[in-house]
Amino acid sequence: VSLEMLRYLPKDAWGKTQLDAVVRRQTPLAWPDEQVEDVLHRMSESSLSVMPVVERDSEKFLGAVTSNDIIQLMTMETMGESRSPRRPVETSTRS
């Protein structure tokens, strides 16, 4: 769901509208080996602030990247700060 989609939904309908009515069906995906700049550009074109990151072959969900994450990374790199690598998302199959 994007904020853009919600703009077309009258505020008085928010309490009566199920998420299924406004969910984006064809969400652009990002892959772990993509360039950050390419992902940010695609997010901007699609009016997304969050993009799912998936494996290329299986489309297994690995996590999500936000425009805020990317802007923060770019700011740190511009200022010459190093960043510590993030740990991969852990998945659990516990019942």
Buried (B, 14 or more C-beta within 10 A) or exposed (E): BBEEEEEEEEEEEEEEEEEEEBEEEEEEBBBEEBEBEEBBEBBEEBEBEBBBBBEEEEEEEBBEBEBEBBEEBEEEEEEEEEEEEEEEEEEEEEE
